[in-house]
Amino acid sequence: MILNTNADLYQQVFDTTLKEDLLTNFKQKSDCGKHHRKLPCNRDKIIQNLIHAAISTFKIDIVKQPLSTEEWQYIASDIS
């Protein structure tokens, strides 16, 4: 699998240019094989880049915290 940052799409969606520090390419073999240990690392990097992009684009603070019981119940009820 290859995930490439698309600066043109980013410009379209967020109406701003993509900052250089958010450019990252992730390459994985489709069978995962010996590369399966890299998947969590890449997932974490993708999440970090999305968080940084949101903070930069929307000028917001993001506070990481666990979901409340009510939030988990809402999610569970939406799935069923």
PASEBA-1860 file (N, C-alpha, C; in nm, 3 decimals):
! residues 80
1> MILNTNAD> 0.085/-0.117/0.000/0.000/0.000/0.000/0.090/0.123/0.000 ~ 0.052/0.224/-0.075/0.126/0.349/-0.077/0.028/0.462/-0.049 ~ 0.056/0.539/0.053/-0.024/0.658/0.082/0.063/0.778/0.051 ~ 0.022/0.856/-0.043/0.097/0.976/-0.081/0.018/1.101/-0.046 ~ 0.087/1.197/0.007/0.024/1.325/0.035/-0.002/1.395/-0.098 ~ -0.122/1.442/-0.116/-0.160/1.509/-0.239/-0.182/1.657/-0.208 ~ -0.083/1.739/-0.240/-0.087/1.882/-0.207/-0.203/1.953/-0.277 ~ -0.234/1.913/-0.401/-0.344/1.976/-0.474/-0.479/1.946/-0.407
9> LYQQVFDT> -0.499/1.821/-0.366/-0.623/1.784/-0.298/-0.633/1.856/-0.163 ~ -0.522/1.865/-0.092/-0.519/1.936/0.035/-0.561/2.082/0.014 ~ -0.509/2.144/-0.090/-0.542/2.283/-0.123/-0.692/2.296/-0.149 ~ -0.749/2.200/-0.224/-0.892/2.202/-0.255/-0.977/2.190/-0.129 ~ -0.942/2.096/-0.044/-1.024/2.065/0.073/-1.012/2.174/0.179 ~ -0.889/2.215/0.209/-0.866/2.306/0.322/-0.847/2.452/0.279 ~ -0.844/2.478/0.149/-0.826/2.612/0.096/-0.702/2.681/0.153 ~ -0.597/2.604/0.167/-0.467/2.655/0.212/-0.359/2.561/0.161
17> TLKEDLLT> -0.237/2.609/0.155/-0.129/2.523/0.104/-0.082/2.426/0.212 ~ -0.032/2.315/0.167/0.017/2.210/0.256/0.155/2.247/0.306 ~ 0.173/2.243/0.437/0.303/2.274/0.495/0.398/2.157/0.473 ~ 0.522/2.188/0.447/0.625/2.089/0.415/0.638/1.980/0.523 ~ 0.622/2.017/0.650/0.641/1.918/0.757/0.529/1.814/0.764 ~ 0.423/1.832/0.684/0.316/1.733/0.682/0.329/1.637/0.564 ~ 0.428/1.660/0.478/0.448/1.571/0.363/0.515/1.442/0.409 ~ 0.448/1.331/0.387/0.502/1.201/0.426/0.452/1.095/0.329
25> NFKQKSDC> 0.538/1.005/0.288/0.498/0.890/0.207/0.509/0.765/0.293 ~ 0.408/0.680/0.285/0.408/0.554/0.358/0.403/0.442/0.257 ~ 0.499/0.352/0.263/0.502/0.240/0.169/0.495/0.110/0.248 ~ 0.405/0.023/0.207/0.390/-0.108/0.270/0.367/-0.211/0.161 ~ 0.416/-0.330/0.182/0.386/-0.440/0.092/0.244/-0.486/0.119 ~ 0.172/-0.526/0.015/0.032/-0.563/0.033/0.015/-0.686/0.121 ~ 0.115/-0.773/0.127/0.101/-0.893/0.209/0.144/-0.869/0.354 ~ 0.191/-0.751/0.385/0.241/-0.712/0.517/0.364/-0.794/0.557
33> GKHHRKLP> 0.358/-0.926/0.550/0.474/-1.010/0.578/0.563/-0.955/0.686 ~ 0.692/-0.938/0.653/0.788/-0.891/0.752/0.768/-0.744/0.788 ~ 0.680/-0.674/0.715/0.659/-0.532/0.739/0.545/-0.504/0.837 ~ 0.480/-0.611/0.887/0.362/-0.590/0.971/0.393/-0.509/1.096 ~ 0.514/-0.509/1.143/0.549/-0.433/1.263/0.550/-0.283/1.237 ~ 0.562/-0.241/1.112/0.565/-0.099/1.079/0.426/-0.037/1.074 ~ 0.322/-0.120/1.063/0.187/-0.067/1.047/0.143/0.024/1.161 ~ 0.158/-0.015/1.289/0.117/0.076/1.395/0.196/0.207/1.391
41> CNRDKIIQ> 0.323/0.200/1.358/0.406/0.319/1.349/0.353/0.412/1.240 ~ 0.322/0.358/1.125/0.268/0.439/1.016/0.130/0.494/1.050 ~ 0.047/0.412/1.114/-0.086/0.460/1.154/-0.071/0.577/1.250 ~ 0.020/0.567/1.344/0.042/0.676/1.440/0.092/0.801/1.369 ~ 0.179/0.786/1.271/0.230/0.900/1.195/0.119/0.966/1.114 ~ 0.031/0.885/1.054/-0.082/0.939/0.979/-0.173/1.018/1.072 ~ -0.202/0.961/1.188/-0.289/1.029/1.285/-0.225/1.159/1.331 ~ -0.095/1.157/1.360/-0.024/1.278/1.401/-0.031/1.385/1.293
49> NLIHAAIS> -0.011/1.346/1.168/-0.018/1.442/1.057/-0.158/1.501/1.043 ~ -0.261/1.419/1.061/-0.398/1.469/1.053/-0.426/1.567/1.167 ~ -0.377/1.536/1.286/-0.395/1.625/1.400/-0.325/1.758/1.376 ~ -0.200/1.753/1.330/-0.125/1.875/1.302/-0.193/1.958/1.192 ~ -0.245/1.889/1.090/-0.313/1.960/0.982/-0.439/2.029/1.034 ~ -0.515/1.960/1.119/-0.637/2.019/1.175/-0.605/2.139/1.263 ~ -0.504/2.126/1.347/-0.463/2.236/1.434/-0.422/2.357/1.352 ~ -0.339/2.333/1.252/-0.288/2.441/1.168/-0.398/2.505/1.085
57> TFKIDIVK> -0.483/2.423/1.025/-0.585/2.472/0.934/-0.699/2.544/1.006 ~ -0.748/2.483/1.113/-0.865/2.536/1.181/-0.831/2.621/1.303 ~ -0.699/2.636/1.330/-0.655/2.718/1.444/-0.724/2.675/1.573 ~ -0.713/2.544/1.603/-0.780/2.487/1.720/-0.679/2.417/1.809 ~ -0.717/2.393/1.931/-0.640/2.307/2.021/-0.712/2.175/2.027 ~ -0.636/2.068/2.029/-0.695/1.935/2.040/-0.646/1.874/2.171 ~ -0.741/1.837/2.254/-0.708/1.777/2.384/-0.737/1.628/2.374 ~ -0.633/1.549/2.397/-0.651/1.403/2.393/-0.702/1.359/2.530
65> QPLSTEEW> -0.813/1.286/2.528/-0.868/1.233/2.651/-0.957/1.114/2.619 ~ -0.974/1.023/2.714/-1.059/0.907/2.688/-1.205/0.949/2.674 ~ -1.280/0.868/2.602/-1.423/0.894/2.587/-1.495/0.864/2.719 ~ -1.601/0.937/2.742/-1.683/0.912/2.861/-1.770/0.789/2.837 ~ -1.831/0.741/2.943/-1.921/0.626/2.931/-2.037/0.659/2.837 ~ -2.088/0.780/2.848/-2.199/0.822/2.761/-2.157/0.824/2.614 ~ -2.036/0.870/2.588/-1.987/0.873/2.450/-1.971/0.732/2.395 ~ -1.918/0.640/2.474/-1.906/0.501/2.430/-2.042/0.440/2.404
73> QYIASDIS> -2.140/0.470/2.491/-2.274/0.418/2.471/-2.337/0.472/2.344 ~ -2.314/0.600/2.316/-2.366/0.660/2.194/-2.307/0.592/2.071 ~ -2.177/0.569/2.074/-2.109/0.500/1.963/-2.165/0.360/1.946 ~ -2.177/0.288/2.058/-2.229/0.150/2.053/-2.371/0.145/1.998 ~ -2.453/0.241/2.037/-2.593/0.240/1.991/-2.601/0.277/1.842 ~ -2.508/0.359/1.797/-2.506/0.399/1.656/-2.463/0.283/1.566 ~ -2.379/0.195/1.620/-2.328/0.081/1.542/-2.435/-0.027/1.529 ~ -2.512/-0.048/1.635/-2.610/-0.157/1.630/-2.735/-0.125/1.557
END
